[in-house]
């Protein structure tokens, strides 16, 4: 997956009010992007970490579940882990 596609999915996640669309985008990111180190770095560089941290405040169980899974994968990358920590403090 390329950076532009990841950025497009992130844009949809940031703007959509449809929970099903959000869940579908999150699952796509989890299964197709953050599955290996290259994908995690791509996700981080595309600006994916801050939106995932913001999803931690969503009361929807499935959104929370997938966002936590994505962040868990991201935290295997040291730079992503630092970004999660700095974003969460804000």
Rosetta blueprint (number, residue, H / E / L):
1 X L
2 X L
3 X H
4 X H
5 X H
6 X H
7 X H
8 X H
9 X H
10 X H
11 X H
12 X H
13 X H
14 X H
15 X H
16 X L
17 X L
18 X L
19 X H
20 X H
21 X H
22 X H
23 X H
24 X H
25 X H
26 X H
27 X H
28 X H
29 X H
30 X H
31 X H
32 X H
33 X L
34 X L
35 X L
36 X L
37 X H
38 X H
39 X H
40 X H
41 X H
42 X H
43 X H
44 X H
45 X H
46 X L
47 X L
48 X H
49 X H
50 X H
51 X H
52 X H
53 X H
54 X H
55 X H
56 X L
57 X L
58 X L
59 X L
60 X L
61 X H
62 X H
63 X H
64 X H
65 X H
66 X H
67 X H
68 X H
69 X H
70 X H
71 X H
72 X H
73 X H
74 X H
75 X L
76 X L
77 X L
78 X H
79 X H
80 X H
81 X H
82 X H
83 X H
84 X H
85 X H
86 X H
87 X H
88 X H
89 X H
90 X L
